[in-house]
Amino acid sequence: MNITQLLSLPFSGNGVWQDLKRMDLSVPFLAWVIVVPMSFLPPVLLYYAGTHYGDSFINGFADKEWRFITTILFLAELLTFFVMGWLIRSVLHGHKLDIEYQDAYLLAAIAPLPLWLSSLALLVPVLAVSVVAVMAGLFLSCALVYQGVRSLCHRGDNDVVTMSATYTIMAASVLAWGILMALVWAF
């Protein structure tokens, strides 16, 4: 699998997703090789932004306990992976879509990649850049969930059941993401 194929995941049909499925990646492998390293990005970059930009980035940004906040954020991201894998499988079974346990966690590991990568925008001390990056990451994450559900459940284009399941999964994902962001601002 090459980088071009990986970049086409949010927009591709069955081919690339089926290649990932055939790789038969275990849940611990997904957790250790994808989720843990990528989950480090937002806390590390948020710590950097919080300690270097201060109030020039956002009012009140300098007064936060960044060590505590970023540690909790990292742990919450790891927990979210396991909860989302379970949730994806439950939602799809509720919509009468068949997905294997391992594939649900594959989707839970791949879908947040754009959001994790959007944290790289924190290297630029401009709030608008971060907001645009997060919105683009959210869009790409939604596209990954839709294409992943469609491909892993062997459904056709514009399938209403797949769309409904995707909306439910994304609603839960955005809720979890919102809670994580609220957690950052609460402390």
N, C-alpha and C positions, 0 to 999 in steps of 0.2 A: 504494500500500500504506500503510495507516495503523497506528497504534500498537496498536489492538485486534487487528488481524490478526497482527501480530508477537508479541503476548503469547499468542495462541492456538496458536502453532507447536508447543509441546510436547504439545498435546492435540488437535490438529486432524488431519484426514485429508488428502486430496490437494489440496484447494483452495488453501490458502496456499502450500504447498510448490511447487505447480505454477506459481503466480504468480511466485515467486522464480526458478524454473527458466526461465520465459519472459523474465525480465529479462536473461538471458544474460550474467551477470556474469563477467568474465574472472578468472583466477587472480591476476594482478597487481593488479587492482582490489580483489579480496577482501583481498589481503594489505595493501595500502596504506590502504584505507578502513575495514576492520573489524579485521583482526588486529593491525596495528601500534598503532593508538590504544588498543584494548582491552588489549593486552599491557602497556601502560604502567601500567594501574591497579594490579595486584598489587605490582609492585616499588616504585612511588611510595608506595603506602599502607603497605607493609611497612617501607619506610625511615622513613616518618613514625612508625609505631608503635614501631619499634625505637629511634629516637632520642628519642622523647617519653615513652614509657611506661616503658621500661627493665624492671627486674626486678619492678615491680609488676604487669606483665602476665603474664609467665612467668619463672620463676627462670632466670637466665643470659642473659636476652634483651638486656640492656644491653651485654654483653661482646662482641657480634658486630661484625664488619667490614661494616656495612650497605651501604656504597658498592659494595664488591666483590660481595657476595652479591646485591644487587638488580640489578646490571649483568649478572651471569651468569644470573640468573633471567629477565631480559628476553630475552636472547639465546637461552636454552633454550626459552622460549615460542615465539619465532619459528621456531626449528628444528622444534619439535614440530608446528606447523601443517603444514609441508611433509611431514614424516614421516607424520602422521596422514592427510593426503589420499591419499598413496600406499598406506598401510595399508588405509584404507577401501575403496579400489578393489580392492586385492588380495584382501581378505577376501570382498568381495561376488562377485568373479569366481570365487573358490574355492567359494562356495556356489551357483554357477551363476545368480547374479543379475546382470542387465545394468544397468550404470550408466556414464554418460559421465564422462570424465576431469574435466571442469569441475564436474559435479555432486558428485563425490567431494570436491573442494576446497570447494565451497559448504557441504557438510555439515561439513567440517573447520573451517570458519570460523564457522559458526552454533552448532554444538554446545557449544563452551566458553564461550559468552556468559554463562550463569548462574554459572559458576565465576569468571570475571573479575569479574562484578558482585558476587559474594559477598565479594570483598576490601573492598568498601565498609564491611563490618562492622568492619574494623580502625580505623575512626574512633571506635568505642566501645571504651574501654579495659577490656573485660570478655571474658575468654577464652571463656566460655560462649556469648556472642553470636556470636563468630567461628565456633565449632564448629557451632552451629545453622545459620548462614548457609552454611557450606561443605557441610554435609549436604543442605540444601535445594538448593543449586547443583548438587551431584552428582546428586540425584534428577532435577532438571529437565534436566540435561545428558543423562542416560540416556534420558529421555522424548524429547528432541530427536533423539537418534540413532535411536531406534526409529521415530518418526514420519517422520523424514527418509528412512531406508532404505525404509520401507514405501511412502512416497509417490513417491520418486524412482525406485524400482524397479517401481512399478505393481503392488504386492501388496495383497491384501485384509487385512481385520482378522484378528487372531489367527493369522497365517501362521507356521507353525513354522520355516520356513527363515529368514524375516525375523528372528524372535526369536533363532535360533541365531547368525546373523550379527551381530546387535546385541550379544549376550553376548560374542562374540569381540572386537568393536570396543571395547566398554566395558571389558573386561578389560585390553586393551592401553592404553586411555586412563587407567584408574586406575593401572596400573603406571607410565606416564609421569608422571602427576600425583604419585604417591608418590616417584618418583625426584627430581622437582623439589623436593618438600618435604624430602626427605632431604638434598638439596643445600643447602637453606637452613640446616638444623640442623648439617650437617657443618662449616660454616665458622663 
